[in-house]
Every structure is written in C-alpha cells, then in structure tokens.
C-alpha cells in the first residue's frame, strides 16, 4: 500500500520577518484562571464596573447551620448582605449555596425535616420575628426557571403591586397610578421598551429571557430590600444572559442582590463580593477581585482553577 502523501507546503510571501509575540502568562500567579485568554470583554467589564454610590448592610447571617433531616448541608456560615453590592455564592453542586439562599426568606421551611440554628437578620431584626409573607415581600426571590403567571404581562406585575402594604386585598383595577407603577417596574427590569405595546398579551408568549426579566419586574414591583437570584441565567441564551447581567449590576444601586451561580465567569462579571462554599462550609468570602485573583485558601484556588467542581 502506498504511503499517504503529505499535504503540499504553502509558502506565503510577507514584506517583513515574522515577529513572535511573547506568551502572556495564563492565570494570575495562583493557578486560578478566571478570565480566559481572549475574554477581554469580561475583564474590561469587571474592571470598569463603577462602585455603587452607597453601600449599606441589609441582612446578616450569623453562625447559620441548616439541615434536612440528619444531614447538615450548611455549617456555621456568617456573612453580610449589602445594598450597593452584588454577593455571588459560588461552589460545586451540593455545596449548600441554594439552601443558604433560600434560608434568607425562609423558603427552606417548606421542606419537611428542615432545621436551622444561628441567626439571620433583616435590618437588625431576626427574620423569624417577621410575618413570613411580609418577609418574602421584602426579600424577593427569582428562580432558575422563569415562572410567569398564566396571565397577561400587565397582570403579572400588577399582582405583585396589589400585595404591597396598603394595597393588600384590593382588586387590580386599571388606574393611572397602578399603570404607572407597572411601567416603572418593567423599566427597572429593562423590559418595558420591548413590551410597551403588548401589555395585554399572555406572558407565556414571551421569550425565555423576557420571561425571566418579567419575573424580576414582578419581584421588584413588591419594592423589596433584598433580591435573591437562584441561577437566573442557566436556561437562557448568551444574549439574554448578558442583558440580565447588566440589569443585575444596575439594580445593585437600589436593592441588595444575592446570586447563586455555577458560572464563574458570570460571578466575575457581576459580583462585588464572592462567597465560596464547599460541602456546606464557607471556605472564603471577600471582594471579587481578591477571591478570583488572590484567593487565600487552597480549596478556593483549586475550585477556581478547575481542579474540581
């Protein structure tokens, strides 16, 4: 059998001798590689993100332990949640991120066998001293899968407005005041311009990214102090993800935001502070630049560099 012939050599004439650029060191000296080579936009976005005008603590977890049955899934976690910042909870599946997030508005309590020790406060008051519906209005949550109500775009937002203090139990009649409040919530969520002429259309006809922003608008309509986001972009395309990430950064000026994400690039782009959890333990908490560029713990370095997770 004849040996395969090698491909022909193609020579390209150039007007100068080629120059080989020196390789740019990968990572950051710790073995962690957060912004991959070529992802200049992510690096520029994180670097150029302006700090919020004012930062104020709204919630605090103090020595929180959370269990399902005999299994402790969150172990002795303490950290603050502040308006003016985005706090990202990162870590591998099963690390306790979502359980901790759901504990901030007592959603863990709806699971049989759930138990908690430690203290979680909202504006200095223990959340278990608050009426649960009032707590969940003040600490709103947006879930991984968009879940608009099977009603119109307008009524999705108006429903949340009707639950605000002073409006509970009122019929959602269209009034100039209510209509303006709906428009304001849609604008805060970056959705109004896209649906302004379709407010009476079914919300379920929106795209996935629009449905998720509608859910954010519905949460914002309740005028919360804290917004909890559980993997809000995991089911979305890159364009919708970029839109929601920009929205998150802008919203932190007016509401404290906690986001659970498995996407390290997303955490790098949007977070001001990062909490890395592993097997229920808070391994490291600090400013985003410090955790990603100069992690203090070996487990953090291993996770960010992709050694596990």
QUIQUIQUI-V231794 format. One record per pair of residues at least 6 apart in sequence whose ideal C-beta (glycine too) atoms are under 7 Angstrom apart, sorted by the first residue. I is the first residue (numbers start at 0). J is the second residue. D is the distance in Angstrom with one decimal. If there is no record, write none. Layout:
BEGIN
i | j | d
I | J | D
I | J | D
END
This chain:
BEGIN
i | j | d
23 | 36 | 6.8
25 | 32 | 5.7
25 | 36 | 6.7
26 | 32 | 4.5
27 | 292 | 4.8
29 | 293 | 6.4
29 | 294 | 6.0
29 | 300 | 5.2
30 | 300 | 5.4
30 | 304 | 4.6
31 | 291 | 6.4
31 | 294 | 6.2
31 | 300 | 5.5
31 | 303 | 4.0
31 | 304 | 4.9
32 | 304 | 6.1
33 | 263 | 6.1
33 | 267 | 5.1
33 | 291 | 4.4
33 | 303 | 6.2
34 | 41 | 5.1
34 | 42 | 4.4
34 | 267 | 6.5
41 | 264 | 5.8
41 | 267 | 6.4
41 | 268 | 5.6
44 | 268 | 5.5
45 | 267 | 5.6
45 | 268 | 5.6
48 | 248 | 6.1
51 | 83 | 3.5
51 | 84 | 6.7
51 | 251 | 5.6
51 | 252 | 5.2
52 | 252 | 6.4
53 | 83 | 5.4
54 | 81 | 5.2
54 | 82 | 6.9
54 | 83 | 3.7
54 | 84 | 5.9
55 | 81 | 6.1
55 | 82 | 4.9
55 | 83 | 6.5
56 | 79 | 5.1
56 | 81 | 5.0
57 | 80 | 5.7
57 | 81 | 6.4
57 | 82 | 5.4
57 | 121 | 6.6
57 | 122 | 6.3
57 | 224 | 5.3
57 | 225 | 5.6
57 | 255 | 4.5
58 | 80 | 3.8
58 | 103 | 6.3
58 | 119 | 6.8
58 | 120 | 6.4
58 | 121 | 5.3
58 | 225 | 5.8
58 | 255 | 6.8
59 | 79 | 5.1
59 | 120 | 5.1
60 | 76 | 5.7
60 | 77 | 5.7
60 | 78 | 5.5
60 | 117 | 7.0
60 | 119 | 5.2
61 | 77 | 5.2
61 | 117 | 5.8
61 | 118 | 4.5
62 | 75 | 5.5
62 | 77 | 5.7
62 | 117 | 4.3
63 | 73 | 6.2
63 | 76 | 4.9
63 | 102 | 6.8
63 | 115 | 6.9
63 | 117 | 3.7
63 | 119 | 6.3
64 | 71 | 6.0
64 | 73 | 6.2
64 | 74 | 5.9
64 | 75 | 6.1
64 | 115 | 6.8
64 | 116 | 4.5
64 | 117 | 5.6
65 | 72 | 5.8
65 | 73 | 3.9
65 | 98 | 5.3
65 | 99 | 6.8
65 | 102 | 5.6
65 | 107 | 6.2
65 | 115 | 5.3
66 | 72 | 6.4
66 | 114 | 4.6
67 | 110 | 6.3
67 | 112 | 5.4
67 | 113 | 5.8
68 | 112 | 4.3
71 | 279 | 6.3
72 | 95 | 4.8
72 | 98 | 5.1
72 | 279 | 5.2
73 | 95 | 4.3
73 | 98 | 5.5
73 | 99 | 5.2
73 | 279 | 5.0
74 | 279 | 4.4
74 | 280 | 5.1
76 | 99 | 6.1
76 | 281 | 4.5
78 | 274 | 5.7
78 | 281 | 6.7
78 | 284 | 5.4
80 | 86 | 5.9
80 | 225 | 6.1
80 | 255 | 5.0
80 | 257 | 5.7
81 | 255 | 5.7
82 | 254 | 6.4
82 | 255 | 4.4
83 | 251 | 6.1
83 | 252 | 6.7
84 | 251 | 6.0
84 | 255 | 7.0
84 | 271 | 4.0
84 | 272 | 5.7
85 | 247 | 6.0
85 | 248 | 6.9
85 | 251 | 5.1
85 | 256 | 4.7
85 | 258 | 6.3
85 | 269 | 5.2
85 | 270 | 5.0
85 | 271 | 5.2
86 | 256 | 7.0
86 | 257 | 4.8
86 | 270 | 6.8
86 | 272 | 5.0
86 | 274 | 6.5
87 | 258 | 5.3
87 | 260 | 5.9
87 | 266 | 4.0
87 | 269 | 6.9
87 | 270 | 3.6
87 | 273 | 5.0
88 | 96 | 4.2
88 | 99 | 6.5
88 | 100 | 6.4
88 | 257 | 6.7
88 | 259 | 4.8
88 | 274 | 5.2
88 | 276 | 6.3
89 | 260 | 6.5
89 | 263 | 6.6
89 | 266 | 5.3
89 | 273 | 6.1
89 | 275 | 5.3
90 | 96 | 5.4
90 | 275 | 5.7
90 | 276 | 3.9
90 | 277 | 5.6
91 | 277 | 6.9
91 | 307 | 6.6
91 | 308 | 4.0
94 | 276 | 4.3
94 | 277 | 5.3
94 | 278 | 6.3
94 | 279 | 6.8
95 | 276 | 5.3
95 | 279 | 4.2
96 | 259 | 4.7
96 | 276 | 5.5
97 | 229 | 5.8
97 | 259 | 5.5
98 | 107 | 6.2
100 | 227 | 5.4
100 | 229 | 5.9
100 | 257 | 6.1
100 | 259 | 5.2
101 | 107 | 4.9
102 | 115 | 6.5
102 | 119 | 6.5
103 | 119 | 6.4
103 | 138 | 5.7
103 | 225 | 6.9
103 | 227 | 6.0
103 | 257 | 6.8
104 | 134 | 5.6
104 | 135 | 4.9
104 | 138 | 4.0
104 | 140 | 6.0
104 | 227 | 6.6
105 | 126 | 6.3
105 | 131 | 5.8
105 | 134 | 6.2
106 | 140 | 6.8
107 | 113 | 4.8
107 | 115 | 6.9
118 | 125 | 6.0
119 | 126 | 5.0
120 | 126 | 6.7
121 | 129 | 6.9
121 | 137 | 6.5
121 | 138 | 6.6
126 | 134 | 5.6
136 | 162 | 6.3
136 | 221 | 4.7
136 | 223 | 6.6
137 | 223 | 5.6
137 | 224 | 5.1
137 | 225 | 6.9
138 | 223 | 6.3
138 | 224 | 6.9
138 | 225 | 4.4
138 | 227 | 6.5
139 | 218 | 3.8
139 | 221 | 5.7
139 | 223 | 4.0
139 | 226 | 5.6
139 | 227 | 6.9
140 | 227 | 4.2
140 | 229 | 6.8
141 | 214 | 5.1
141 | 215 | 5.5
141 | 218 | 5.5
141 | 228 | 5.2
141 | 231 | 5.5
142 | 229 | 5.4
143 | 229 | 5.2
143 | 230 | 4.2
143 | 231 | 7.0
143 | 233 | 5.5
143 | 234 | 6.8
144 | 234 | 5.8
145 | 207 | 6.0
145 | 210 | 3.6
145 | 211 | 4.4
145 | 214 | 5.5
146 | 214 | 6.3
147 | 155 | 5.4
147 | 202 | 3.9
147 | 203 | 6.3
147 | 210 | 5.1
147 | 213 | 5.3
147 | 214 | 6.2
148 | 155 | 5.2
148 | 158 | 6.5
148 | 202 | 6.7
149 | 203 | 6.1
150 | 202 | 6.6
151 | 198 | 6.6
151 | 199 | 5.0
151 | 200 | 6.4
151 | 201 | 6.3
151 | 202 | 6.5
152 | 194 | 5.4
152 | 197 | 6.5
152 | 198 | 5.1
152 | 200 | 6.1
152 | 202 | 5.0
152 | 213 | 6.4
153 | 181 | 5.8
153 | 198 | 4.1
153 | 199 | 6.1
154 | 171 | 6.7
155 | 202 | 5.0
155 | 213 | 5.8
155 | 217 | 5.3
156 | 181 | 4.5
156 | 184 | 5.1
156 | 185 | 6.5
156 | 216 | 5.5
156 | 217 | 5.5
156 | 220 | 5.0
157 | 171 | 4.5
157 | 177 | 6.1
157 | 181 | 5.6
158 | 171 | 6.7
159 | 217 | 4.7
159 | 220 | 4.0
159 | 221 | 4.8
160 | 166 | 6.5
160 | 177 | 6.3
160 | 180 | 5.3
160 | 181 | 6.8
160 | 220 | 4.9
161 | 169 | 5.8
161 | 171 | 5.1
162 | 221 | 6.3
163 | 221 | 6.0
163 | 222 | 6.2
171 | 177 | 7.0
180 | 220 | 6.9
182 | 191 | 5.9
184 | 216 | 4.5
184 | 219 | 5.2
184 | 220 | 4.0
185 | 191 | 3.8
185 | 194 | 6.8
185 | 216 | 5.0
187 | 216 | 6.8
187 | 219 | 5.1
188 | 212 | 4.7
188 | 215 | 4.5
188 | 216 | 3.6
188 | 219 | 6.1
188 | 246 | 6.6
189 | 212 | 6.0
189 | 242 | 6.5
189 | 246 | 4.9
190 | 209 | 6.3
190 | 212 | 4.4
190 | 213 | 6.1
190 | 216 | 5.8
193 | 209 | 6.5
202 | 210 | 6.7
202 | 213 | 5.8
205 | 213 | 6.3
207 | 234 | 6.1
207 | 235 | 5.5
207 | 239 | 6.5
208 | 235 | 5.1
208 | 236 | 6.9
208 | 239 | 2.6
208 | 242 | 6.3
208 | 243 | 6.9
211 | 231 | 6.0
211 | 235 | 6.4
211 | 243 | 6.4
212 | 243 | 6.6
212 | 246 | 6.9
215 | 246 | 6.9
218 | 226 | 6.1
223 | 254 | 6.1
224 | 254 | 6.6
224 | 255 | 6.5
225 | 254 | 6.7
225 | 255 | 4.5
225 | 257 | 6.9
226 | 250 | 6.9
226 | 254 | 5.0
226 | 256 | 5.0
227 | 257 | 5.3
228 | 256 | 6.7
228 | 257 | 7.0
228 | 258 | 4.2
229 | 259 | 5.1
230 | 259 | 5.8
230 | 260 | 6.1
230 | 261 | 6.9
231 | 243 | 6.1
231 | 258 | 7.0
232 | 240 | 4.2
232 | 243 | 5.5
232 | 265 | 6.7
244 | 265 | 6.5
244 | 268 | 5.7
244 | 269 | 5.2
247 | 256 | 6.0
247 | 258 | 6.8
247 | 269 | 5.0
248 | 269 | 5.6
250 | 256 | 6.3
258 | 269 | 6.8
260 | 266 | 5.3
263 | 303 | 6.5
266 | 273 | 5.9
267 | 287 | 6.7
267 | 291 | 5.6
270 | 287 | 4.6
271 | 286 | 6.9
271 | 287 | 6.0
272 | 284 | 6.9
272 | 285 | 6.7
272 | 286 | 5.8
272 | 287 | 6.4
273 | 285 | 6.8
273 | 287 | 5.1
273 | 290 | 4.3
274 | 281 | 6.0
274 | 284 | 4.6
275 | 282 | 5.0
275 | 283 | 4.7
275 | 290 | 6.5
275 | 299 | 5.1
275 | 302 | 6.4
276 | 282 | 6.6
277 | 298 | 5.7
282 | 296 | 5.3
282 | 298 | 5.1
282 | 299 | 5.8
283 | 290 | 6.0
283 | 294 | 6.2
283 | 295 | 6.0
283 | 296 | 4.8
283 | 299 | 4.5
290 | 299 | 6.6
291 | 303 | 6.3
294 | 300 | 4.9
294 | 303 | 6.3
301 | 307 | 6.0
302 | 308 | 5.2
END
